[in-house]
Amino acid sequence: MKFTGKNVLVTGGGRGIGAGIATTLAQYGLKVWINYNNSEEHAKSLMNEILDKFPDAEVETIRFNVASEMNFLDAMNHIIQQDGGLDYLVNNAGITNDKISISMSVSEYDQVMNVNARSCFIGSREALKIMARKHFGAVVNISSVTAQMGNVGQVNYASSKGAINSMTKTFALEGALRGVRFNSVSPGLIKTDMVKHVNDDAINVLKSRIPMRRLGTIDEVSYTVAFLLSDYASYITGENININGGIYM
Ligand code: NAP
């Protein structure tokens, strides 16, 4: 895969799955904009790591809160001013705030919806406007198996990821004649900070339910995202790819 001369914005790219995606895309020759909100140190050291590994890579970091429309738009404008456009977007930033639904407040519900789903709407809408000008571009949204299966304590998270799945299809329809593809991926359990609160016993129970009996890796998500952005996926739009070891088919 080669993406030479193109750029990409990876939201939440400073750590976790986003950091893996940023590294993989830089390796394939994309100029990568690594977005972070709180993790400035992670983002800067990731940038240096990428530049050490791939001396020809082009990487920049950009701080903004994806839940703020104004921040997101300012960031997009900055990227366009610097690079003259945006070719690819990965809406990866996400949070959890788990609680059994009968104890969950509306603000706890809204917080997760805003960071995960509303941000994806804002990013996708702006990307479609920008990419349609060149009749070229692709967006990958990071969803979750939780959208398809539900999960106790995650009504906010499941709702946000369900919204991502349905908005991906809608954006794909609207982007199809404008040269812009939209797809999503739905990882199962991947070992990152997001699941660090899950203790080893619980992880073992979860593993026993996964047909492949193991967690997924960041690389397994990153390379799927790279494929979906690439021209090898040029006839794929509105699709969701499960990366879950077979727990949901
Ligand atoms: P993580 O390690 O907790 O990382 C979350 C990322 O999201 C961080 O880079 C964080 O950046 C960013 N982020 C959170 N709120 C943000 C905001 N308001 N503005 C900008 N960035 C923000 O989680 P992860 O496991 O890598 O998750 C990445 C994506 O994969 C998420 O969408 C998640 O739902 C999805 N996913 C994960 C799993 C899993 O098992 N790990 C499974 C399915 C789907 P800062 O630290 O800079 O704030």
Residues whose N, C-alpha, C, O or C-beta is under 5 A from the ligand:
A	BS01	NAP	G12 G13 G14 R15 G16 I17 G18 Y36 N37 N38 S39 F64 N65 V66 A67 N92 A93 G94 I95 V115 I142 S143 S144 V145 P187 G188 L189 I190 T192 D193 M194 V195
